[in-house]
């Protein structure tokens, strides 16, 4: 594939890839029913996505399940990494995921997930992702490393 020439081409390639990802069956596809892209900042290599906490992703206390939070930050950070070069980014898997849970997100609350890609090397990419509640209070803080499949 050719490398995108401008931001518009990058975003078109990213959304095309996301549409393909949404059409796949599997665990990730559940999250795509709820996630909404809010912004992409190509200069800072960051994205912001949002969602309203659905019952399907809640625990018995009617708050967003910790495993669902981990999955959200894994998916959103992957999208942030892909957004840096959507036409040429190889498939990848997470190799390190560390999450600190600081608060809850109750059923029906709108949360935002912000992911910043701070380094992309030959074989690894590094990102920091945070989930915020509707009052902009941190719910989670996460650091993730991804290894590219072609290594």
C-alpha positions, 0 to 999 in steps of 0.5 A: 500500500502507498503511504498517505500523503495528507491528514485527510488521506490518513483519516480515510484510511483509518476509518476504512480500516475501522469499518473492516474491524467493526465487521469482524466477529469476536470479542473486540466487536462488542466494544465497537457497538458503543465507541465513538471517535471524538478527535484525532490529533495527528501532530500529537499522535493522540485520539479521543473516543467516547462511549456511554456505559451500557449494561452489557459491560457492567459488573454486578454493581452496575459500574463498568467492569474492570475487564471491560475497561482493560479491553477498551484501553487496549482497543483505543490505544491500538487505534491510536497507534494505527492512526499514526500510519493506517495504510502501512501499520502492520498487525500487532499484539499487546505485550505489556498492559498495566492498568491502575483503577482509580474510580468507577463509571456507573451505568449510563455515564459517558466516558472518554478514552484518551490515548497518546502514542509516545514512541513507535520503533521498528518492532514496538509501539508505546502508548499511554491511555486514560479513561475519564468520567463525565466530570473529567476525573481519571478512572484508569491510567494505563501504559501499553506496549505493542509488538508488530507481527512482522518481527 
